[in-house]
Amino acid sequence: MPSLQTYYKNLQFECGCDEAGRGCLAGPVFAAAVILDNNCPIAGLDDSKKLSAGRRALLRDEIEQKCHSWAVAWLEVDDIDRHNILQASLMAMRQAIAALAVRPLSVIVDGNQPIPGLNIPQSCHVNGDASFESIAAASILAKTHRDEWMQRLHLQFPEYGWAQNKGYATESHRKAIFAHGLTAHHRKSFSVSMNFNVSTDGTS
């Protein structure tokens, strides 16, 4: 397990921010913002994609209990189709930061795109969730909260396998779209770009 660190080492209230679900065919895009407490260290933080589901769940509980402040926000598929996924991801990040109970002094963002309209000093870091504690914590919260959302949607639409694929473009998910059509939770702009010749009523 790597030893992650803070970015602004001399500042309290550094906020890490990350998203989950950017590359999915269905479901919202989620973002999380986390301000860790330097006096309450959390062992084992890492990029959420490198952790098992069970480990993510345990770390989520610890993060939410020990951090100074955390918040999760999401944008639904209509907003994703309207604004595009990049802008929707950045909007969700900005909403998550705005929802924090404590205003951060600085923000570090996973990726190479700064958050527009953020009146707080920010720094972008490609693969930041594997380097910085607060971004790793945000990646875990964004991932686990979104996975829960997709689990609930799966109960309404079990034929798409969202409990397993979480809305990503797996072969089984793509076959289900061809067989059953699109739901209101599918990103129509993604489906068009991938040449899915299906309609929302299930006809091809």
N, C-alpha and C positions, 0 to 999 in steps of 0.2 A: 504494500500500500504506500503510495507516495506521500511525502511530507509537504502538505500544502501550506501556504502562507497568506499573510495579508499583503495588499498592494501599497496602500498608504500607511506605512508602518507607524508614523507618529500621530495619526489622527484617530480619534474615536468615531464611532458611528459611520463606518464605511459600509456602504450598501452594495451587495452583489445582486446582479439581475440576470436572469436567463429565461428562455422560453422552451416549450415542449409542444410537439405536434405540428411543426412547420411543414414537414414533408408529407403529411397525411392526405388521403383522398376524402376523408370524412371527419366530422367533429370539429370543435372549436380549436383555436390555438390558445394555449395557456402561457402565462408568464408569472414569475414569482420574484419578489424582492425580499432580501433578508439582511438584517443588521445583526451580526453576531455579537455576543458578549465576550470580550477578551478574558474575563474572569471565570468564564464557564466553558472551557474548551470541549470540543466534541471530536472524539477519535474516529477515524475511518472515513472522513468526508472525501468524496471523489466524484468525478463525472458520473451522473446517474446511470448512463448507458453501460458503465463498467460494473455496476452493482446488481446483485440479484434482487428480485422483487421483495423477498423477505428482508434483506438488508436495507433496502430503500425504506421500507415501512418502519423499521426500527429507528433509522436515522431521522425520518420525518418527525416521529414523536419527540425525539430528543431535541431536534432543531426548534420545533414549535414551543417546547417547554423552556429551553435555555436561552434563546436569542433575545436581544433587546426588543426587536419588532420584526414581524413578517406579514406579508400580504400576497394574495394571489388574485389575478385578474384574467379575464379571457374575452375573446371576441368570437362571435358566432360566425357560421359559414356565410351568412348574407353580407357581413362586414368584410370577410375575407374576399368574397367575390367582387365586392364593390371597390375595395381599396387595393387589392393584391396582398399576397401573403406576407411579403416583407413589411409593408406598411402596417398591416394588421398586427404583426408580431411586435413592432416597435410601439404601436399604440397600446397594446396590452401591457408592455413593460412600463410605459409611462403611467398607466392607470394603477399598476401594482405599486409603484413607488409613491404615487400620490395617496394611496390608501394606508401607508405605513403610519403607525401611531407616533413614531419619532421621525422627525425630519433628518435625513442623513446629511453629513457634511460633504460627502463625495460618493460617487457611484462608479462601479466598475461593471462593464457589460460584456457578456460573452459574445464574440463575433467581431466583425469589422465595421459595423454600422452604428454610429451614435444615435441616441434617442432624440428625435426632434422636439423642440419646445421644452426641454428640460433645463430649468434655471438652477442647476446644481452642477458643479464641476464633475465631468465624467471622463472615463478612459475606456477604450475598447480593446479587447484581448481575444484573438483567435485561440480557440481551445482553452479559454480561461477557466472553464469548469474543471479542467485537470490540473490547474496551477494555483488557483486562489480559493481559499476556504469559503468566502461568502458567495462566490459564484457557484461553487459546487453545491452549497446548501440550497441556493435558489434553484439549481437544476433538479435537485431531488424533490423539492416541494412542487415545482411545476409538473414534473413527470408523474408523481404519485397522485396529485389532485386531478390531473387530466385522465390518468388511467381509471380512477374511480368513476369519473364522468362517463367514459366509454363503457365501463362495466354496466352502468345503469342503462345506457342506450342499447346495449346488447340484449337486455331483457325485453325490449320492445321490438328489436329487429335481429333475432338470433341467427337468421339465415346468412348474415354478413360476417359472422365470426368476430365481432368487435371485441369480445372478451379476450381473444387471443391476439388479433392483429392490431388492435387499438386504432383502426382506421387507416393503417398504412397500406401501401399498394402491393400486398402479397398476392401470389398467384390465386389463392383461394378467394380473396376479396374481389379481385378483378373478375373471376369467373362468376361470383355471386352477383356482381353488377350486371354482367351480360345476361344472367338468368332472370334476375328480379327487377332490374332497372335501378334508378337512383331514388334515394329518399330525400326528404327535406334536410337531412343532416349531411348530405354529400356536397362537396365543393364543386359546383357546376363548372367553374372556370378551370379547375384541375382536370375534370373529366373531358372537357372539350379539347384541352391541350394534349391529352393522351389518346385522342381519337376514339373515345367510347361512343359508339353510335347507339345510344339508348336514350329513352325519354323518362320523365319522372313518373309516368303511369305504368312503367314496366314493359312497354312495347318497344321493339327494336326498330 
